[in-house]
């Protein structure tokens, strides 16, 4: 079974995330034992951002901001879709928090809707998001 980095590398709807993970040097972390839960913004999610935002984040001088952004989508431990609870606060690997909202049987992480869920990997699970979670 592939690890999180390998899945992101081959998933056709995650090319911007793939570039971001590699530029931030997080491919090694997401290849390690884990387990991790990755709330993965799809390419469509990144397209909702102003193009200059993504271009600037991928510049070498923005590595700290990029790493922080990607880390704010990663939670330690494996959390399956069915285990997410309304109002739950998930601690990200960079010490931030992601709030879970459940409306009409749809699960949101902050304002982002989980689309593709429970993509199993050897070191955790991936849930695809329709938006990038932007937190300071």
C-alpha positions in Angstrom: 0.0 0.0 0.0 1.2 3.5 -0.8 2.1 6.1 1.8 0.5 9.6 1.8 3.3 11.2 -0.3 3.0 8.4 -2.9 -0.8 8.9 -3.1 -0.4 12.7 -3.4 2.3 12.2 -6.1 0.0 10.1 -8.3 -3.4 11.6 -7.6 -4.4 13.6 -10.8 -6.5 16.1 -8.7 -3.6 17.0 -6.3 -0.9 18.4 -8.6 -0.7 21.7 -6.7 -0.6 20.0 -3.4 2.1 17.7 -4.7 4.2 20.7 -5.7 3.6 22.4 -2.4 4.4 19.3 -0.3 7.7 18.9 -2.2 8.6 22.6 -2.1 8.0 22.7 1.6 10.1 19.5 2.2 7.2 17.7 3.8 7.3 14.7 1.4 9.7 13.0 3.9 7.3 13.6 6.8 4.3 12.3 4.9 6.3 9.2 3.9 7.2 8.4 7.5 5.5 6.0 9.8 2.8 8.4 11.0 0.0 7.7 11.2 -1.3 11.0 9.8 -4.6 12.4 8.6 -4.2 14.7 5.6 -7.0 17.1 4.7 -5.8 17.5 1.2 -6.9 20.6 -0.8 -7.7 19.5 -4.4 -6.5 21.4 -7.5 -9.9 23.0 -7.6 -9.5 24.2 -4.1 -6.2 25.9 -4.9 -7.8 27.4 -8.1 -10.2 29.2 -5.8 -7.2 31.2 -4.4 -5.8 34.1 -6.3 -3.2 32.8 -8.7 -0.5 35.1 -7.2 -1.1 33.5 -3.7 -0.1 30.1 -4.9 2.8 31.4 -7.0 4.2 33.4 -4.1 3.9 30.4 -1.7 5.9 28.3 -4.0 8.8 30.7 -4.1 11.9 29.7 -2.1 11.6 32.7 0.2 8.1 31.7 1.2 9.1 28.2 2.4 8.2 28.9 6.0 4.7 30.2 5.1 4.2 27.3 2.7 5.3 24.7 5.3 3.0 26.3 7.8 0.0 26.2 5.4 0.5 22.5 4.5 1.1 21.5 8.1 -2.2 23.2 9.0 -3.9 20.5 6.9 -2.1 17.6 8.7 -3.3 16.0 11.9 -1.4 13.3 13.9 -3.2 10.0 14.0 -5.6 8.3 11.6 -9.1 9.8 11.7 -11.7 8.2 9.5 -14.6 10.1 8.1 -17.2 8.4 10.3 -15.2 9.4 13.4 -15.3 13.1 12.8 -17.7 14.8 15.2 -19.5 18.2 14.9 -17.8 20.8 17.0 -14.6 18.7 17.4 -11.3 20.6 17.3 -8.4 18.7 15.7 -4.9 19.6 16.6 -2.6 20.0 13.6 1.0 19.1 13.5 2.0 22.7 13.6 0.0 23.3 16.8 -3.0 24.9 15.2 -6.6 23.8 15.3 -9.1 22.7 12.7 -12.8 22.9 13.6 -15.1 20.1 12.4 -18.6 21.2 11.3 -21.3 18.8 10.2 -24.3 20.3 8.3 -26.8 18.2 6.4 -24.7 15.0 6.8 -21.8 16.8 5.1 -18.5 17.2 7.0 -16.6 20.5 6.7 -13.1 21.2 8.1 -13.4 24.9 8.9 -15.3 26.1 5.7 -13.9 23.4 3.4 -16.2 20.5 2.5 -14.7 17.0 2.6 -15.3 15.5 -0.9 -13.3 12.3 -1.4 -12.9 10.6 1.9 -11.1 7.8 3.6 -8.4 7.3 1.0 -6.4 4.7 2.8 -2.6 4.8 2.9 0.1 2.7 4.6 0.7 5.6 7.1 -2.7 7.1 7.6 -5.7 8.5 5.6 -6.4 11.3 3.2 -9.6 13.3 2.9 -9.9 15.7 -0.1 -11.1 19.2 0.5 -12.9 21.6 -1.9 -11.1 24.6 -0.4 -7.7 25.5 1.1 -7.9 26.2 4.9 -6.2 29.6 5.3 -5.4 30.3 9.0 -2.9 32.5 10.6 
